[in-house]
Amino acid sequence: MRLNVLYIFCFFSVFAHALPQAYVTNEKDNTLSIIDMNLFDVVDTIEIGERPRGFILSADHAKAYICASDADRIQIMDLSTHTIVGDLPSGADPETIALHPNGNTIYTANEDDALLTVIDIPTSSVVAQIDVGVEPEGLAVSHDGNLMVVTSETTNMVHWVDTQNHENIANSLVDARPRDAHFNHDDSLLWVSSEIGGTVSIFDTKTKQKLKTISFDIKGVYRDKIQPVGIVLMKSKPYAFVALGPANRVAVINTDTYEIVDYILVGRRVWQLAFNQDESLMLTTNGVSGDVSVINTHSLDVEHTIKVGRYPWGVAVKWQ
């Protein structure tokens, strides 16, 4: 009997930490929801810092870094125990974070101070603070690690930063309130969403010149409700996905032709997006409805809706 009890205990202990898992920051609850991607259900909810938003995984998926915006810190979570094991200095009001390909450098946007902060993870120290536009938010680092960009919502600009000398080397105008940025897989293009402008701009990374502007038109949805925010690009297919905020849709764009393939209906006020390992599934955080939609990227249908906390914002999937 004791052996059976021990076996059951070990089984459920392993199952509770089975991979893959998704992590969702709940901005209004100060919590992190942990989703089992085999069950498509929340298996744990953890209290974290005040107003958590940006969430990224370390290069080896052993740790996570969480922007606790109202606590003015970046928390470090050990993903084997789901406990907070430290903090990184962040400056005031860190909202989003991006990891350099070297795995040792984090960038964070300090919205209240119009700064980009560069942090060395091993020494837990600030390497540089770079002046950028008003209300910086969106961050992206090129795959080769040479460039990073930050979008400033009020200045309506993309700032191009040389990661070697931490200098702002160029500024590009975009439509109103740019929110997210994403390099394509060979770093030749940069995609930028503009929330109030209702567009996505595509830039040549060599010239820093705009090549294309994509607008959206959804039958039955007022244009001012179409507010592009989070962007992800597939590696396995020529698709980009763009969260359209209070339009409650995710746009699917052919990255070869820039034509809109589909609009996928999800929860209310969709914010951020994340793939699983093989890109067969994509998760969306839906702030107002307090849930996560799980989209099949082959059929472009929502397969699951998972209730999380209040105002889910950041999302990432751990698979190793």
N, C-alpha and C positions, 0 to 999 in steps of 0.2 A: 504493500500500500504506500509506504514512504517513497519507494522508487517511482511509482506512478505520479505522486504529488510533485516530486522533484522534476520529473520529465515535463509535466504540464507547466510548472513554473518556468523552467528553462525555455520551453517552446514559446510561451507568451512573452518572456523577456526579450528573446531574439526577434519575435514577430513585431513587438512594439517599436523596434528600431529598424524594421525592414526597409530596404530601399526599393525604389526611389521615394523620396519625400519632398514635398513642397513646403515652402515657408512664406507666410503672408504677414506683413506688418499691418496692424489695425490702429489707425491714426487716433481715433477718438477713445479707444479703450486702453491704450498703452500696453498692448499685448501683441504676442506673436502666435499665430495659429500654425500648427504643424499638421499637414495633410498627408495621409498615406496614399500614395499614387496607385497602389494595388486595390485598395478599398474605395478610393475616392471619397474619403471622409476625414474629418478632423479627429486626430487621435490625441492631441494635447494642445493646451493653451497656456502660454507662459507670460508672466508679467515682465515687462522690460521698461526702458526709459520713457520719459514723457514725449508724446507726439512722435512715435516712430514712423519714419517714411522710407528713405533709401535703405536697401538691403542687398548686399552682395556676398558671394562665397569667396573664400580664399582659393588660390590656384589648385590646391590639393583637396578641396572640399572638406577639410578638417575643421575649419573655423568659418564663422560668418562675421560680417561687419555691419552694424546697424546704426543708422543716423537717428539718435534721440534728439530731435530738433530743439525742443523746449528745455532740455537738460544741457544743451551746448556741449555734447560729447558724442563720440563714436564708440559704441560698445562692442566688445569682442566676445563672441559666444563660442564655446567649445561644442561642436555638433555631436560629439560622442556622448555627452552628458546633458546637453541643452542647458548649460549654466553659463552665466556671464563671468568671464575670467579676467577681464581688464577693460581699460578704456584707452582710446587714442585722443591726443589733443586735436581739437577740430576748429577752434574759433567759434564765433557766435552763430547760432541757428544753422547747423549743417542740415541740408535738405536731401541732397543726392551725393552719391559716392561712385567712384570708378577706380578700378584696379589696373595698374600698369602691368604689361605682360611679364615683367621681371618678378612679379608676385610680392615685391617688397615696398612698393610705393602706392599710396592711396591719394586720390584727389577728392576734395570735397568743395561744394559750392556753399559759400556763406551769404545767404540771401540778404540779411539785414545790413551787412558791411560792404557789399559789392566787391567781394574778394574770392579768389580761388586759392585754397590752402593745399599745399603739397606736404604730405606726411610720410616720414620713413617709419615703416612698421617695426623692424627689429629694434630700433633705438627709441621708439615711441616719441619721436621729436618732429617738430615742424621744420621742414627744410626751406620753404619759401612761402610767401604770400604775394599773390599777383593781383594788381588792380584790374578789374574788369568792369562791365557795365552794371547798371542798376538792376537788382534782383536776379542774380545769376542762379540758374537751375540745372538745365540739361548738361550732361557731361558725356564725353566719349573719348576713348584712347584708341589710336590706330593699332592694328595688329602688329606692325613692326615696332611700335613703341616710340616712334619719333615725333609724333604729333598728338596733341590732345586739344579738344575744343570745349568751350563752355558757352552756353546761350544765356543772354541777359534779357529777361522778360520785358522790362520797361524800356530799355535802350533799343530793343528790337535788332539785336546784333548776334552774330556768331563770332567769338574771339578765338583765333588760332594761336596755340601756344607751343613753342619749341620745348620739348621735354628735357633737352640736354642743359640748356641755360635758363630755363624757367622764364622765358620772355614771351610777351604777347607780340607776335610778328605780323598779324594782319587782323582786320575786322571786316565782316561782310554783313550788309543789311539783309534782313528778312522781313516777312510780314509780321503783323502785330502779335506780341507775346509768344515768342519761341519757347518751347517746353522741353523737347527731347532731341537728341542727335544720335546718329548711328552711322559708322563707317561700313561700307560694303566689304566683301571678303578679301579683295586685293588692295584695299585702301585707296582706290582711285576715285571713289565718290563718297560724299557725305550727304546723308538724308537728315533734314531738320523739319520738325513739325512746328506750326504756328497756330496756337490755340484760338486766339481771337481773329486772326487773319483767315482761319479756316482752310489753310493750305499746307502742303508739304513742299519744301524747296530741296533741290538736288544740286550739289556743288561739285565742281572739279577740284580735287584736293591740291593739284599742282598749281593751278592758276588762282584758286580761291574765288573763281567766278561761278555765278549761278548758271546752270545749264537748263533747268526745267522747273516749272512750278505746276503742281498737281492740285486741282480743286475737286470738291466732292458735291454730289447732287443726289439726295435720297428722296424718293417719292414719299410725300406725306410728312416730311420732317422740315421744319423751318431752318433756313440757312444759318441763322445765328445759334442754333443748337448743335451745329456740326463743328466740333472743337477738337482738332487733332492734338493728341498728347503722345502717349507711348508708341514707340516704333520697334519692330524686330524684323530682321531679314533672314530668310531661310538659306542654308547652304545647299540643301539637296534639291531644291526647286527654285525657279526664278520668281519667287513670291516675296513681297513685303507685306507686313500686316501693320495697320495703323489704328490705334484706339481713338474713337471719335467722341469721347466724353459724353455729354448729355444727349447726344444722338442715339446712345445705347447700341451702337454698332461698331464692328471692327471692319475696316476696309481691307480688301485683298487686292494688291496691285501687282501686275506683271512687271518685273524689274527689267525685262528686255524691251518691252514696248511702252511702259508707263501707263498702260490701260488698266482701268479698274475692272477686276474680274468678278467681284461679288461684294456684298455688304452682309455681314453676319450679325444677327440680332443676339445681344447678350444682356447682362444685367444693367442696372441703371447707373449712369455716369462711369463708364469704363475708363480706367486710368492706365495701368501698366500691363505688360505682356511678358510671358516667359515660356520657352520651349522645354520639353523633356529631352532626354539625351539624343534620341534618334529623330527628333522633330516631328514625330507622328501626332503629338498632342501639343496644344498651346493653352496656357492658362491666362485668364484675364482677371484683374481685380476690379470689382464693380462697387465704387464707393458708396453710393446712396442706398443701393439694395443690400449692401453688407454681405456680398457673396462672391464666389469665384466661378466663372464659367470655364469648362474644359472643352476645347474645340478639337475635333478631328481634322487635321490639316490635309487629309486626302479627300474626304467628303465635304469639308467646310461646313460641318454641322456641329452644334453644341451637343455633346454626349452626356455631360453631367453638370449639375449646378450644386455647389457646395457652400453651405452657410458658414460664414466665419464671424469675425467681430464687426464693430462699427467702423465704417469708413476704411476698408482695406485699401492699401496704397502700394507698397512694394511687394515683389514676388520673385522667388528664385527656386529652382529645382535642383536637389542634390541627388546624384546617381552613383557616387563612388565612395 
